[in-house]
Amino acid sequence: MAREKIGETEVVNVKKQRKKTKKEHKTRTVHSNILYDRTKGEDNPNRHYSDNEIKTTKYTLLSFLPKNLFEQFHRFANVYFVFIALLNFVPVCNAFQPQLALAPVVFILSVTAIKDLWEDYRRHRSDKEINHMDCLVYSRPEHQYMERFWKEARVGDFIRLRCNEILPADVLLLSSSDPDRLVHIETATLDGETNLKQRRVVCSFLDLDCDFDPSKYNSVIECEKPNNDLARFRGYITHRSGRRDGLYKDNLLLRGCTIRNTEECVGIVIYAGHETKAMLNNNGPRYKRSKLEKQMNVDVGWCVIILLVMCLFSAIGHGLWMYQYGDKRPVFDVLSPEGAELSPVLSAIYLFLTMIIVFQVLIPVSLFVSIEIVKICQVYFIHQDQDLYDEETDSHLQCRALNITEDLGQMQYIFSDKTGTLTENKMVFRRCTVAGVEYSHDANARRLAMYQDLVDSEEEDCTSHSGTLPRRDSVTSNQSAAKVVLRSQSTKSHRRTGSRAEAKRASILSKHTAFSSPMEKDITPDPQLLEKVNHCSSQMTFKRFHSQSLSQLPSDLTDIIDFFIALTICNTVVVSSPNQPRQKVRMRFGLKSPVKTIEDFIKRFTSSRLTSNSNSSSSSSLNRSSHRDCSSVLSSPSAESTLTKLDEEHHLGGPVGLEHAFSPVPPHTTEGEPGALEEGELRYEAESPDEAALVYAARAYKCSLVGRLPDQVTVELPDLGKLSFELLHTLGFDSTRKRMSVVVRHPLTDQITVYTKGADSVIMDLITLPSTDDSKGKRQRKILYKTQNYLNLYAADGLRTLCIAKKVMTKEEYAVWLRHHLEAETAIQGREELLFQSALRLEINLHLLGATGVEDRLQDGVPETIASLRKAGLQIWVLTGDKQETAINIAYACKLLEPDDEIITLNADSQEAMAVLLDESLHYIQAKFLSSDPSRSFQKDYAPAYSFPPPPPPSPSSSSQTQSFLVHRLGLVIDGRTLAYALDSSLDEKFLAVARSCRSVLCCRSTPLQKSMVVKLVRNKLKVMTLAIGDGANDVSMIQVADVGVGISGQEGMQAVMASDFALPRFRNLQKLLLVHGHWCYSRLANMILYFFYKNAMFVALIFWYQFYCGFSGSAMIDQWYLIFFNLMFSAFPQLITGTLDKDVSSETLQELPQLYMNGQNSEEYKPYMFWMTMIDAFYQSLVCFFIPYCAYADSDVDLLTWGTPITTLALFTILIHLGLETKTWTWMNWVSITFSVGLFFTVALCYNASCPTCYSPSNPYWTMQRLLGEPLFYLLCVITPVAALLPRLLVFYANVLGGDLDTSHNEEEEEEPPSSELTLQELLGEERRNKSGPRVDPLEKVRRDHHNGN
C-alpha cells in the first residue's frame, strides 16, 4: 500500500509539472514506467518520448506515389518534361499524339520510382527484422522479466541483458552480475573498434549487497536531450533521500553494442528508437555535387537558351510567313478552337509553344538518369579492383558518396594526417630517459633491424629499404648532437616500413587483440636500466623486510620505479587472459569503489591502512549475493558534516614519492593465490597503440600490468610481487590538455599520488623546480635540461615523445580538489568546461620522472605514393599533432621533403611576429626565385602556374629549369601556435602566398579544428579541389570540410571512415584511386556529357532545318515514334557501355606517367569552349544528314516519311560512328551494344511500318522501311552521309596525332633547350622519356596503342 501511495503521489506531481509546461526543456526527465502500469497512458511522464520501433522507410502504400513524385519533381528536368508533356495536350500547341508524348517522361519517372520502391522495400524488411528481435523487459504484474520485441520497449523500462546480446536501446547501467559492477561492450557496429570498452554501474548502485529489484526503484533521472555525440553523456540521478549523483558516458550502454564478458546486467532505457545515438548518427551516404556536375548544369542552362532562341526564331519565321499571305489565308492554315482565323502574331505565339514541344529533346532528359547509372557501375568496378583490397586487414575500398567519383580525377591539394595514415600506427618502444640519464636500447634496435630483415627476406615482392634509427652507443656522445640536428642522407632516406608478412604473422600470434604483434610487444630491455631496476627492487625488498625507511634510497632509483609504475598504470589498458581474450582477469585485493563523494573519501582514509580493512572488504564481496531484501539506494551523510570530520583528521606527512617509511605489515601479494597468471600469458587490450607500447615496455623490465578493475590497478614489480594501486580518478586524454592522469592511493606509502603522461610541450611547462640552489635543486634543473635535449634528439630521429611525471598530494590538498571536482561531475550545463578546469587544477607542480621515444613505422609504399602524386601535380600538406622535429624526420623518410629542399620554418610567439615572418618569407622567395622575371609580380599572382613539379634530383643541366615554376623546391614547417596566428583573417592571404609557393607544407602540433580551418582556407581562397585523408576521430572535421574526404580503415576505429566519402585500407591505395580510377571516371563522364549534348542537338537540328521548308509550322519529316524513342531506346545503350568501360589510357601507363593526371586537374576533357565546339559540330553534322538526303530525293515523288526515315537512319548511323570514334577501348560489349541499337531500330521500324498503316492520320508510315531496304540509293546514302558528316572530326583527330609525333620528335632534337612553363601532353611525355635511362621508348606511342587497341 505504501508503494502504491508513493506512485499516486508522483503521478499527481507529474500532472502539476505538465500544467506548467508541455514542452521538453533542455534536459530530459526519465521516470520508471513501473509506477504507471495501472494509470492511464496520458499520465505517464515518458509518453512524449519516442518508442523503440525504428522506421527507416520513406513511403507507405498510400504515400508512395504522391511522395515519390514530389521528390522527383525537385529535379528541374523532370518538372520541365512534365510541363512539355502536358503542354502537348493543348490543341493549339500539340505537336505529337498526347499519349505518345507522355511516354518518355513516364518511362523515366517509372524507372526511378521502381528503383526507389525496391530500395524502400529492402529497408522495410531490415526494419521488420530488427524490430522483432527479442529482449527481456521487466513486467510489474508478473514480477519478472518477460520476452518482448525490441519495438515494444519504451523509455523508462527496465531491461535485462545477457552475454553476447545486442543492446536494443540506449540503457543506463544499474546492475551487473560482475562482482566489480562492470560491463564490457564491443562497439564495432558504432565506431569499428573491436577492443572492449568498460562501462560501469551508476555509483549509487555500486555497493548493493543484493540483486537489483526494479520494483524498489524510485529515483528520477535528469539527462541531456538526445544527440549524436557518441563520446558524451551528461546527467544526474536524484534519489528519494535527496542525494544526487552524476551520470557519465561510462554509465550508458548504446544501442547496437554487444555485451561481452558479463553474464547479465540490468539497466533502464534512456533513449529509444530514433532518439538513440546510433540512429542519430545513421545519416547514410553523403550527397555532394561534383565539379563536373556543376559545370554540366551551366551547359544545360545554355541548352535552354538555345532552345528558346530556336523556338523564337521559328515563331518569328512563322509569323512572317503568315504575314506575307495577307488576307488570303493559306490552305494549311490552322484555325483556332472556335474555328476563327488566327492573326500572324497569335499564330507565332502558339507556334512558339509548339516548337518547345518539338525541340524538347534538346534538353537531355535521359542524361541525369544515365549519369546515375554510369556512376553506380563505376563504383562497382572500383570495388572489384583487387589492387584496392588489403589482405592484411581483410578490407577493401568503400564508396560512401556515389555522386562524386569524377572529382577523384580533378584533385589539386591533398591534406593528410601522419599517424596511422602515412605510418602504420604500430608503436614500437625504442628508447627512454629517466632522471636525466638516457638509455639507448641498442639491443632492441638490433632486434627490430633483424626482424625487418627477416620479413624482407620472406617477401620477394617487398623492396628492402628498411632501416633503423642511428645508434648512439653512449650517453655522452649524444650531448653534442643536441645543439644542431643535421639531417644526413642516411637519416632522410631510411624507411621504417611494415610488411604484409609481418602483419600476417602478427594476426596469427595476436588473434584479434590489437597492437600486439611480436614487433610491438617483444621489447629487449636495456642492460644498464634493467640492472638499476633490479637493484632498486632488491633494496626496497630488503627495507620492507626490515621495516626500514626508504629515505636513504637514492632519488634516481625511486624515480626509476615511479617511472615504470606510471607506464604501467597511467592508461586504460584492459587485461585479458590468453585462451579467452574477451575474459577479463579478475584480481581483487579488498579495495572498494572509486572515490565519488566526500563521504567515500572519509571512509577510505580514516582507517588509513590498506591491510586493516582487506578482510572485511573481501568478506563483503563474498556475501553480496547472500542478501536479497535490501534498499536500492544508500543514504549518505551531508557534505557539511563530512568536511567537518575531514578537518579533524591528521594529514600524512613525509617526503615525496617512495621516500616514506614502510608499514610494518608487508603489502599484499598473490603469488600463492590460485588462478594467478604468469605475465607472459596476459594480453593487453589498449585503445591506442601508444598505451600498448608503453605497457609492453614496462613489462620488459618485469613491471607488469596484471589486472584492472574500476577501483584498482594491479601490477607486479620485481622482487615485490603483485601490488594493488587504489584507483581514485582517471582524467582521460583530450586534444586540448594533451595529457592524461590517474590519481591513485599508493599501496606502499598510503599516499595520494598523481601520475601524468603527455606531450612534452605541455608537461615540461607543468614541472616545478625547487627555488633553492642546494644540491637537490641543481640536480632537478640538470635533469630537466638533459631531458629536453634528449627529447630534441628523439624528435629528430622521428620518434613520438611522451613525458612522464608525478605529484604527491596531502589529504587536505586532495579534499579541496575533490570538492570542486565533484561539483563539476554533477553539473549538466557546462560540465566539460568544469571538468577541464578541475583537471588543470590537479595537474600542476609536477615532478619530472623521464621521457619515452616510440617509433611509428611508415606504411608500405608511402614514399613511392607521395612521389607519384607529386609528379601528378598534386600539392601535399601534412597536418599532424606531432612535434616539429618528428614531423620533419618522417617527411624526409616518406620523400615529402627532398634532401635539397630549403626549409622555411615559421615559429612565432605573437601575431605581430608572425606578420614579420611572413613578410620576410615573401621577400626571400621573390628575391631568390622571381628576380629573373621582373615582369611577373609575386604579390599579384601567387598561383603556381605549372604543368608538373620540377624533376626530383636537381642537376647542373636542370637547375635552370626549376626557375620556370612558381612552386619551388621549398618546404614550409609551421607549429600549432603559429598556425593559429596565420589563420587570422589579417594574415591568411600572406600565409597562403608563402605556403602555395612551397612544394610541401607541414603543420605540426595542429588541433582537429586547425586542420579543418586550413583545408577550408585553401579551398575557399584558392578555389581549388581539395582532398583530406586521415584515420582517426581527430581527422573527421578535416575530412568533412574537403571536397573529397578519404578515411583510412586503421587501428583507431572507424570514425574517419564513417565521416568520409571513400574509405581505403592503406595510404598507398590512394595512388591508384586518384591516378587511375579518378582519371577514368572523370574522362568517361566528361566525354559522355558532351556526347549527350551533341547527340540531342544534332537530332533536334534536323527538324529545325526542315522548318525552312514548311513555313515554320512545327511539322516534322520524322515519324513521331522515332522522335520520342530515338534518345530513349535506339541510341541509349552504347553510350552507357562507353561511359562505364572506356579507358583512354591503360592502368599501367597512368601509373608510369602520373603527369597524365593533370588532364583532369586542368579540366582538359571538359572546358567551357568544348560545349560550343560540340554544338557547332552537331549543327554541321545535322546539315549534312539533312541536305544530302534532301538533294538525293529532290524532284522525286517520295512522300514525307519516305524521305524522313532515311534521315533518321543516317542520323543514327552518324551518331553511333561518332561514338565509336570517341571510344578509346573497344570490348565485346561495345560491339554488342552498337549492334543491338542498330538491330533494335530496324526491328521496331519494320514491325511498326508493317502493322500501322493509318495509326496517326494523315501520316501513313505503312511499308516505308521495307521499301527503303529495297532501294540501292538508301545504302549509298548510308555510306556517303556519315563519312561526310564525320570528315572534319576525322581530320582534326589525325592532325592532333600527327602534331603529337612532330612535337615529340622536335623535343628530341632540342633536348638542351629549357622547356617553357606550359607543356603540352606530347612535350610532357617526351620529357618523361628523356628523364629515363635505358633504350628510348616513345611513351606517346604507348598511349596511342592504349587508345586504339583497348590496352
Salt bridges, closest charged atoms under 4 A:
GLU4 OE2 - ARG38 NH1 2.90
GLU24 OE2 - ARG28 NE 3.42
ASP43 OD1 - LYS15 NZ 4.00
GLU71 OE1 - LYS58 NZ 3.53
ASP116 OD1 - LYS115 NZ 3.28
ASP120 OD1 - ARG123 NH2 2.94
GLU165 OE2 - ARG162 NE 3.07
ASP178 OD2 - LYS584 NZ 3.53
ASP178 OD2 - ARG586 NH1 2.22
ASP180 OD2 - LYS584 NZ 3.49
ASP180 OD2 - ARG586 NH1 3.95
ASP180 OD1 - ARG588 NH2 2.78
GLU186 OE1 - ARG260 NH2 3.28
GLU186 OE2 - ARG582 NH2 3.51
GLU193 OE1 - LYS197 NZ 2.73
ASP211 OD2 - ARG628 NH1 3.90
GLU224 OE1 - ARG232 NE 3.37
GLU224 OE1 - ARG234 NE 3.26
ASP245 OD2 - HIS239 NE2 3.22
ASP245 OD2 - ARG243 NE 3.14
ASP250 OD1 - ARG199 NH1 3.89
GLU264 OE2 - ARG160 NE 3.86
GLU275 OE1 - ARG28 NH2 2.58
ASP333 OD2 - ARG329 NH2 2.88
GLU341 OE1 - ARG329 NE 3.95
GLU372 OE2 - ARG75 NH2 2.86
ASP385 OD2 - LYS1072 NZ 3.06
ASP385 OD2 - HIS1077 NE2 2.60
ASP387 OD2 - LYS1072 NZ 2.59
ASP390 OD1 - ARG1066 NE 3.81
ASP390 OD1 - ARG1068 NH2 3.44
GLU391 OE2 - LYS504 NZ 3.60
GLU392 OE2 - ARG500 NE 3.84
GLU392 OE1 - ARG1066 NH2 2.37
GLU406 OE2 - LYS375 NZ 3.09
ASP417 OD1 - LYS1011 NZ 3.32
GLU424 OE1 - ARG1066 NH1 2.73
GLU438 OE2 - ARG431 NE 3.10
ASP442 OD2 - ARG471 NH2 3.90
GLU458 OE1 - ARG505 NH1 2.43
ASP473 OD1 - ARG471 NH2 2.66
GLU502 OE2 - LYS426 NZ 3.43
ASP559 OD2 - ARG779 NH2 3.91
ASP559 OD1 - HIS847 NE2 3.16
ASP562 OD2 - LYS806 NZ 2.89
ASP629 OD1 - LYS216 NZ 2.52
GLU685 OE1 - ARG582 NH1 2.51
ASP690 OD2 - ARG800 NE 3.26
ASP711 OD2 - ARG588 NH1 3.19
GLU716 OE1 - LYS722 NZ 3.71
GLU726 OE2 - ARG604 NH1 2.01
GLU726 OE1 - ARG745 NH1 3.30
ASP734 OD2 - ARG737 NH1 2.85
ASP750 OD2 - ARG609 NH1 2.96
ASP750 OD1 - ARG745 NE 2.60
ASP760 OD2 - LYS883 NZ 3.08
ASP760 OD1 - ARG1005 NH2 3.04
ASP773 OD1 - ARG781 NH2 3.18
ASP797 OD2 - ARG472 NH1 2.46
GLU812 OE2 - HIS651 ND1 3.35
GLU825 OE2 - HIS821 NE2 3.06
GLU832 OE1 - ARG234 NH1 2.85
GLU843 OE2 - ARG737 NH2 2.57
GLU843 OE1 - ARG739 NE 2.63
GLU855 OE1 - ARG430 NH1 2.31
GLU855 OE2 - ARG857 NH1 3.70
GLU864 OE2 - ARG495 NH1 3.28
ASP882 OD2 - LYS418 NZ 2.65
ASP882 OD1 - ARG800 NH1 3.08
ASP901 OD1 - ARG969 NE 3.66
ASP901 OD1 - ARG999 NH1 3.55
GLU902 OE2 - LYS928 NZ 2.09
ASP909 OD1 - ARG977 NH2 2.94
ASP919 OD1 - LYS990 NZ 2.83
ASP933 OD2 - ARG936 NE 3.35
ASP988 OD2 - LYS1021 NZ 3.93
GLU989 OE2 - LYS1021 NZ 3.80
ASP1035 OD1 - LYS1011 NZ 2.89
ASP1061 OD1 - ARG286 NH1 3.15
ASP1061 OD2 - LYS288 NZ 2.73
ASP1144 OD2 - HIS1079 NE2 2.79
GLU1152 OE1 - LYS1342 NZ 2.96
ASP1177 OD2 - ARG1289 NH2 2.68
GLU1222 OE2 - ARG1289 NH1 2.61
ASP1301 OD1 - ARG1344 NH1 2.65
GLU1308 OE2 - ARG1329 NH2 2.98
GLU1310 OE1 - HIS1306 NE2 3.17
GLU1311 OE2 - ARG1336 NH2 3.14
GLU1327 OE1 - ARG1330 NH2 2.15
GLU1328 OE2 - LYS1332 NZ 3.94
GLU1341 OE1 - ARG1344 NH2 2.32
